[in-house]
Amino acid sequence: MPIVRVDLWKGRDYEKKKELIKKLTDAVVESIGCPADAVHIVINDVEKSDWGIGGLPASEKYPD
């Protein structure tokens, strides 16, 4: 059972996440030959303030 974990900044809509899940699943199936039902995709939505880059919170480094 392959598990793919993806950390993203919060803000992507359901349809974008659905598309990502499909494409990642297809890539795993093609790469290792397992059934699609065996592939698990876990998306972690992280607040920019909880993500650090170069000593700063991403919310400061990349404000909206």
Stockholm file with secondary structure:
# STOCKHOLM 1.0

chainA/1-64         MPIVRVDLWKGRDYEKKKELIKKLTDAVVESIGCPADAVHIVINDVEKSDWGIGGLPASEKYPD
#=GR chainA/1-64 SS CCEEEEEEETTCCHHHHHHHHHHHHHHHHHHHCCCGGGCEEEEEEECGGGCEETTEEHHHHSCC
#=GC SS_cons        CCEEEEEEETTCCHHHHHHHHHHHHHHHHHHHCCCGGGCEEEEEEECGGGCEETTEEHHHHSCC
//
